[in-house]
């Protein structure tokens, strides 16, 4: 299993292959957070993305819309800050919560 550093190198290599227009279409906060969120939803049967590169979901505008909608369906609002560095923000009933708390909220509804 690859460690975080190896995964980041792979992701960065793939991102270097994208054009500026393609990078502009990436609307998520920290791409790794959004990609992991998308994978978690897909594992729950909520389809967010169709394609991946070396196991990392390919998320463009349409997939980010699906991701936001999936969170919203479980009562979580996600604010992805439009970059590759800024962390996503998660809100439940208007109160900012951690990413872990947001996922606990979702998982409690599924059980």
SVG drawing of the C-alpha trace seen along z (x, -y; Angstrom):
<svg xmlns="http://www.w3.org/2000/svg" viewBox="-31 -29 38 31">
<polyline fill="none" stroke="black" stroke-width="0.4" points="0.0,0.0 1.4,-3.4 2.0,-5.9 0.8,-9.5 4.1,-10.9 3.9,-8.4 0.3,-9.2 1.0,-12.9 3.8,-12.4 1.4,-10.4 -1.3,-13.0 1.0,-15.8 2.4,-14.0 -1.2,-13.5 -2.1,-17.1 0.9,-18.3 -0.6,-16.5 -3.8,-18.6 -4.1,-21.8 -4.7,-25.1 -8.3,-25.0 -8.7,-21.5 -7.1,-22.7 -9.5,-25.7 -12.4,-23.2 -11.3,-21.6 -13.6,-23.3 -12.7,-21.6 -10.9,-22.7 -8.2,-20.3 -8.4,-17.9 -7.3,-14.9 -10.1,-15.6 -12.7,-15.9 -11.4,-12.8 -11.5,-10.8 -15.1,-12.0 -16.1,-11.0 -14.6,-7.5 -16.4,-7.2 -19.7,-8.1 -19.1,-5.7 -18.4,-2.9 -21.8,-3.7 -23.5,-3.3 -23.8,-7.1 -22.1,-7.5 -20.0,-10.6 -17.5,-9.8 -16.9,-7.4 -13.2,-7.6 -10.1,-7.5 -6.3,-7.7 -4.2,-5.3 -7.1,-5.0 -7.6,-8.8 -11.1,-9.9 -11.2,-12.3 -13.3,-15.2 -14.3,-18.0 -17.2,-20.5 -19.9,-17.9 -18.5,-15.6 -18.1,-18.4 -21.7,-19.3 -22.6,-15.6 -20.4,-15.6 -22.0,-18.8 -25.5,-17.4 -24.6,-14.1 -23.5,-15.9 -26.6,-18.1 -28.8,-15.0 -27.4,-13.9 -27.7,-17.4 -24.1,-18.5 -23.2,-21.6 -19.7,-21.4 -17.8,-24.5 -14.9,-23.7 -12.8,-26.7 -11.8,-26.5 -8.2,-25.6 -5.8,-22.8 -4.5,-24.0 -7.4,-25.4 -9.2,-22.8 -12.9,-22.0 -15.3,-23.3 -18.3,-21.2 -21.4,-22.6 -24.3,-20.9 -27.3,-23.1 -25.2,-26.2 -22.4,-25.2 -19.0,-24.4 -17.9,-20.9 -14.8,-18.9 -14.7,-16.5 -14.7,-13.6 -17.8,-14.9 -19.5,-15.4 -18.8,-11.8 -20.0,-10.5 -23.3,-12.5 -23.7,-10.8 -22.8,-7.3 -25.3,-7.6 -28.0,-8.2 -27.0,-5.2 -27.0,-2.8"/>
</svg>
